[in-house]
């Protein structure tokens, strides 16, 4: 009864006759008694929400997020500086661009080669000059050899005559000196020929370098693949320094892709090469892609004190549905159970109030790891591979001890005496509305005297 109405009855109470006053007083006392009795027995309006134990298959997975990546990528740069003057043609005859399929050796771009062509011409001219110098040095050597021959003949005649009346001492010494000078000149001539030939080799090296730089002005694809990134435009000047500028990014084979997933260090021990993986892509809702673990990279990263490892997942992309750099929601298949009894994890977490437990099965509160009483005991059991579910026993609940198996985060495999399919286990407690059916409000709304979950 509303409080205002009750006050109105009390106000008019003095204006009534004795009989009326007695009648009204009796009604008021009855209402007060009913109110306090309802408050005292509010728990009698509580009921337990249950679900049946089911038999089915359970798959335990590890979830992670990753990125679709090409299996092998080649970064095409340039070794010379210059202005981009044109792009090449792909195998379909179209100008090279994003997504173009190219063969090994396909021309991707052309750099202005005017300066490098001039360097080649200069190097060719220098080479021709050094070759001419070789010919001149060889000719000079021939002359020197002829002079040596003449000096040898003069010296031979001088030795026969010796210093005498026929040949003075001065002429004798002159012939000897001329012979020695002629031999020395021949050696000098031979050295000049060697020097000229070395100059030719040097000029040839300069020409090869200039020719190679000229060839570098034509950017060719080193591999067969698909261009996934073009980083220059016509007219743009590229400068080659210590780090070669990147012009194109080519994926060798988009039929073989990888997913690079970041896995928490707590889960990395359950990841192994060859492990089956499924993943979904937001761009293709409703489609599940298959893959397997290729390798676990050992160079871990730390972000805000969280250590993660990159796991490479190989997947087949023969239908060309996947494209690089999509975000993937990955699930690693850790373990699987077939035809086992399953209960919701909420049934293992729910704990009743002591007065809700059947009198003949109420445990004595005791201290346990992680807490006190039944809550702490429940946590200790779960850590040891044991757990408790609660089944209805009249208007009370009764504990049923179970052994815990595999869990997928929402359902858990259980075994235990008295546990079988379709047995109703308690997952929550709700209150009945006064004089009506069970409340259908949100399960997240706070309930008075509700058992712990």
FENHUJO-V152946 format. One record per helix or strand of 2 or more residues. SS is the DSSP state (helix for helix, strand for strand). FROM is the first residue (numbers start at 1). TO is the last residue. Records with the same first field share a line. If there is no record, write none. Layout:
SS=FROM-TO, FROM-TO
This chain:
helix=3-15, 18-40, 42-45, 114-161, 169-216, 268-270, 345-349, 354-356, 359-361, 373-383
strand=46-52, 54-70, 73-77, 82-87, 101-102, 107-111, 218-220, 225-230, 237-238, 246-251, 256-264, 276-281, 288-296, 301-303, 306-316, 327-344, 367-368, 371-372, 386-393, 396-407, 411-415, 424-432
